[in-house]
Amino acid sequence: MINRIKSLVKKYESKILEAEENIKTLLNNPTIIPEHTDINKELDKLLEVKSSNFGKLQHIASYLPKQENKDGK
């Protein structure tokens, strides 16, 4: 089970990073996609991807086993 959870965590983290990089690219060079005249719409889509995967990441973290401190607490 733990490997499946770790796999999902990596998937969500990857999608968040990908969305962040695409957002930065669009903001720094909006002419990179000339056929898209509505940059705001594209940014909104990327923000939704980032937000959705961040929520999934937080949710899946609740299924990770709690780690004890080295002093047993």
Protein Blocks (a to p, Z undefined) as FASTA:
>chain_A
ZZmmmmmmmmmmmmmmmmmmmmmmmmmmmmlmmmlmblmlmmmmmmmmmmmmmmmmmmmm
mmpccdddfkoZZ
